[in-house]
Amino acid sequence: MNTSVQTMTDHNTYSDKGPRHENQDSVEVKVFDNMLVACIADGVSGKECGKKASSLTIRFFLDHFSKGADMTELVKESHAFIKRLQDEHKECSGMATTFTACYVENRILKGVHVGDSRICILRGNGIKQLTQDHTEVNRLLQSGKITFEDSHNYPRRNILESAVGIHKELLVQSFEFELRAGDRVLLTTDGVHNVISKKELRDLSVMSPDSDQFSKAIIKTLSYKKLSDNVSFIVLGIN
């Protein structure tokens, strides 16, 4: 656990391959000029290129990040970078990744998002999801074409409609949120939030006195679940 000087933000990271033969998730937290930046990405593609897509997208973003940077433009540049790599390395054709990043400065959180990884805010007895899932099932759910109950058994629920490197229109969401002391910011890949509900995550947070205990509680809960994917998360504790 580390603490940034200005924002006084504790952070914990966790990533595991779960039942898969390879962990294609990538996570990283870095401090720039007293701003804490957190990134999480879930790679897509076989031939071990999913990991390349997730790790290289985070690396590109952080290498080009600076205070006041336009994060939406950085994601678009990352997208172009991954597509160039596909052209140069045919074995990685089709590789892509979700990408979700945020930074905290003076208790203001700003973020950018593509895909179906998530950022949620845990405050007291509540939980709020800041990101939209760029998936086929979520689009159908939001348009009223399927019910919430139907969405759990929808056969194409993992189909992404936007990802860095995808050969479709890139959908990028940006957002801003005012934090309070005691808030927790949680970034997850779908391997986590597909098996631990938001209600469960809220309850785990309520029962945990600090972000370190909250992280341990998530890991313990994952050990009881039937996993089908890599599992990764980042917890930021706002002091």
C-alpha positions as CSV (number, residue, x, y, z in Angstrom):
1,M,0.0,0.0,0.0
2,N,1.3,3.5,-0.9
3,T,0.1,7.0,-0.2
4,S,0.3,10.0,-2.6
5,V,1.4,13.3,-1.0
6,Q,-1.3,15.7,-2.1
7,T,-4.4,13.6,-2.5
8,M,-3.6,11.3,0.5
9,T,-5.0,8.3,-1.4
10,D,-4.2,4.8,-0.4
11,H,-4.1,2.2,-3.2
12,N,-4.2,-1.5,-3.5
13,T,-3.9,-3.6,-6.6
14,Y,-4.6,-7.2,-7.4
15,S,-4.5,-9.3,-10.5
16,D,-4.7,-13.1,-11.0
17,K,-5.1,-15.4,-14.0
18,G,-8.0,-17.3,-12.3
19,P,-8.8,-20.5,-14.2
20,R,-7.3,-19.3,-17.5
21,H,-3.8,-20.4,-18.7
22,E,-2.7,-16.7,-19.0
23,N,-3.5,-13.5,-17.3
24,Q,-4.5,-11.0,-20.0
25,D,-5.5,-8.3,-17.5
26,S,-3.1,-5.4,-16.7
27,V,-3.2,-3.0,-13.8
28,E,-1.0,-0.1,-12.8
29,V,-1.0,2.9,-10.4
30,K,1.4,5.7,-10.8
31,V,1.9,9.2,-9.3
32,F,2.5,12.2,-11.5
33,D,3.1,15.6,-9.8
34,N,1.2,14.5,-6.7
35,M,-1.7,13.2,-8.8
36,L,-2.4,9.5,-8.5
37,V,-3.3,7.8,-11.8
38,A,-4.9,4.3,-11.9
39,C,-5.3,2.2,-15.0
40,I,-7.0,-1.2,-15.6
41,A,-7.3,-3.1,-18.8
42,D,-8.6,-6.5,-19.9
43,G,-7.0,-7.9,-23.1
44,V,-8.9,-9.6,-25.9
45,S,-7.5,-12.1,-28.4
46,G,-5.8,-15.4,-28.4
47,K,-2.2,-16.1,-29.4
48,E,-1.1,-14.3,-26.2
49,C,-1.7,-10.9,-27.8
50,G,-4.5,-9.9,-25.4
51,K,-1.8,-9.4,-22.7
52,K,0.2,-7.3,-25.1
53,A,-2.8,-5.2,-25.9
54,S,-3.7,-4.5,-22.3
55,S,-0.1,-3.9,-21.0
56,L,1.0,-1.8,-24.0
57,T,-2.2,0.4,-23.9
58,I,-1.5,1.2,-20.2
59,R,2.1,1.8,-20.9
60,F,1.3,4.1,-23.9
61,F,-1.3,6.1,-21.8
62,L,1.0,6.6,-18.8
63,D,4.0,7.4,-21.0
64,H,2.0,10.2,-22.6
65,F,0.1,11.3,-19.6
66,S,0.7,14.7,-18.0
67,K,-1.2,17.2,-15.8
68,G,-4.0,18.7,-17.9
69,A,-3.7,16.0,-20.6
70,D,-6.8,15.3,-22.6
71,M,-7.4,11.7,-21.6
72,T,-10.0,11.1,-24.4
73,E,-7.4,12.1,-27.0
74,L,-4.8,9.9,-25.2
75,V,-7.2,6.9,-25.5
76,K,-7.7,7.6,-29.2
77,E,-3.9,7.8,-29.7
78,S,-3.6,4.5,-27.8
79,H,-6.2,3.0,-30.1
80,A,-4.3,4.1,-33.2
81,F,-1.0,2.7,-31.7
82,I,-2.6,-0.7,-31.1
83,K,-4.0,-0.8,-34.6
84,R,-0.5,0.0,-36.0
85,L,0.9,-2.9,-34.0
86,Q,-1.7,-5.2,-35.5
87,D,-0.6,-4.1,-39.0
88,E,3.0,-4.6,-38.2
89,H,2.6,-8.0,-36.4
90,K,0.1,-10.1,-38.3
91,E,0.1,-12.7,-35.5
92,C,-1.5,-10.1,-33.3
93,S,-4.3,-9.2,-35.8
94,G,-7.5,-8.6,-33.9
95,M,-5.9,-7.9,-30.5
96,A,-7.8,-5.4,-28.4
97,T,-8.4,-4.4,-24.8
98,T,-10.8,-2.7,-22.5
99,F,-9.3,0.4,-20.9
100,T,-10.4,2.3,-17.8
101,A,-8.3,5.0,-16.2
102,C,-8.8,7.8,-13.6
103,Y,-6.8,10.3,-11.6
104,V,-7.4,11.9,-8.3
105,E,-6.3,15.5,-7.5
106,N,-7.6,17.5,-4.6
107,R,-10.4,14.9,-4.2
108,I,-11.6,15.4,-7.7
109,L,-11.7,12.2,-9.7
110,K,-11.5,12.4,-13.5
111,G,-11.7,9.4,-15.7
112,V,-11.9,7.9,-19.1
113,H,-13.3,4.5,-20.2
114,V,-13.7,2.1,-23.1
115,G,-15.2,-1.5,-22.8
116,D,-16.7,-3.4,-19.9
117,S,-14.2,-2.9,-17.1
118,R,-15.7,-0.6,-14.4
119,I,-15.2,2.2,-11.9
120,C,-17.5,2.4,-8.9
121,I,-17.6,4.7,-6.0
122,L,-18.3,3.3,-2.5
123,R,-19.5,5.8,0.0
124,G,-21.1,4.8,3.3
125,N,-23.9,2.4,2.6
126,G,-24.0,3.2,-1.1
127,I,-22.3,2.2,-4.4
128,K,-22.4,4.2,-7.6
129,Q,-21.1,2.9,-11.0
130,L,-19.5,5.7,-13.0
131,T,-18.8,3.8,-16.2
132,Q,-21.1,2.4,-18.9
133,D,-20.5,-1.1,-20.1
134,H,-19.8,-0.9,-23.9
135,T,-21.4,-4.3,-24.5
136,E,-24.2,-5.6,-26.7
137,V,-26.2,-6.9,-23.7
138,N,-26.0,-3.5,-22.0
139,R,-27.1,-1.7,-25.1
140,L,-30.1,-4.0,-25.4
141,L,-30.9,-3.6,-21.7
142,Q,-30.7,0.2,-21.8
143,S,-32.9,0.4,-24.9
144,G,-35.5,-1.8,-23.1
145,K,-35.2,-4.7,-25.6
146,I,-34.4,-7.2,-22.8
147,T,-35.1,-7.2,-19.1
148,F,-32.5,-7.1,-16.3
149,E,-33.4,-10.7,-15.6
150,D,-32.9,-11.7,-19.2
151,S,-29.5,-10.0,-19.3
152,H,-28.0,-12.5,-16.9
153,N,-28.7,-15.4,-19.4
154,Y,-28.1,-13.5,-22.6
155,P,-25.9,-15.7,-24.8
156,R,-23.8,-12.8,-26.1
157,R,-23.4,-11.0,-22.9
158,N,-19.6,-10.8,-23.3
159,I,-19.6,-9.2,-26.8
160,L,-17.8,-5.8,-26.6
161,E,-19.1,-3.0,-28.8
162,S,-16.0,-0.8,-28.1
163,A,-12.4,-1.6,-27.2
164,V,-9.0,-0.1,-27.8
165,G,-7.8,-1.7,-31.1
166,I,-11.2,-2.9,-32.2
167,H,-12.2,-2.5,-35.9
168,K,-15.4,-0.6,-35.1
169,E,-16.2,3.0,-34.0
170,L,-14.3,3.7,-30.8
171,L,-16.7,4.8,-28.0
172,V,-14.9,6.7,-25.3
173,Q,-16.7,7.8,-22.1
174,S,-15.2,10.6,-19.9
175,F,-16.5,11.6,-16.5
176,E,-15.8,13.6,-13.3
177,F,-16.8,13.0,-9.8
178,E,-16.3,15.0,-6.5
179,L,-14.9,12.7,-3.8
180,R,-15.2,12.9,0.0
181,A,-12.9,11.7,2.7
182,G,-13.7,8.0,3.4
183,D,-14.8,7.3,-0.2
184,R,-13.3,4.2,-2.0
185,V,-12.8,4.1,-5.7
186,L,-13.0,0.6,-7.1
187,L,-11.7,-0.4,-10.6
188,T,-12.6,-3.9,-11.7
189,T,-12.3,-6.1,-14.8
190,D,-15.4,-8.2,-15.7
191,G,-13.9,-11.3,-14.1
192,V,-14.6,-9.6,-10.8
193,H,-17.9,-7.8,-11.2
194,N,-19.4,-10.7,-13.1
195,V,-19.1,-12.9,-10.0
196,I,-19.4,-10.3,-7.2
197,S,-22.5,-8.1,-7.4
198,K,-22.5,-4.4,-6.6
199,K,-24.5,-5.2,-3.4
200,E,-21.9,-7.7,-2.3
201,L,-19.1,-5.2,-3.0
202,R,-21.0,-2.5,-1.0
203,D,-21.4,-4.9,1.9
204,L,-17.7,-5.9,1.9
205,S,-16.8,-2.2,1.9
206,V,-19.1,-1.4,4.8
207,M,-17.6,-4.3,6.8
208,S,-14.0,-3.2,6.1
209,P,-12.4,-0.5,8.2
210,D,-9.9,0.5,5.6
211,S,-9.1,0.0,1.9
212,D,-6.5,-2.7,2.7
213,Q,-9.1,-4.8,4.5
214,F,-11.6,-4.1,1.7
215,S,-9.1,-5.5,-0.8
216,K,-8.4,-8.6,1.3
217,A,-12.2,-9.1,1.6
218,I,-12.6,-9.0,-2.2
219,I,-9.8,-11.5,-2.7
220,K,-11.3,-13.8,0.0
221,T,-14.7,-13.6,-1.7
222,L,-13.3,-14.4,-5.1
223,S,-11.8,-17.5,-3.6
224,Y,-15.3,-18.8,-2.9
225,K,-16.6,-18.0,-6.3
226,K,-16.7,-20.2,-9.5
227,L,-14.4,-18.1,-11.7
228,S,-14.3,-18.3,-15.5
229,D,-11.9,-15.4,-16.3
230,N,-8.9,-13.4,-15.1
231,V,-9.7,-11.3,-12.0
232,S,-8.2,-7.8,-11.4
233,F,-9.1,-4.8,-9.3
234,I,-7.7,-1.6,-7.9
235,V,-8.9,0.1,-4.7
236,L,-8.2,3.7,-4.0
237,G,-9.0,4.9,-0.5
238,I,-9.6,8.6,-0.1
239,N,-8.4,10.0,3.2
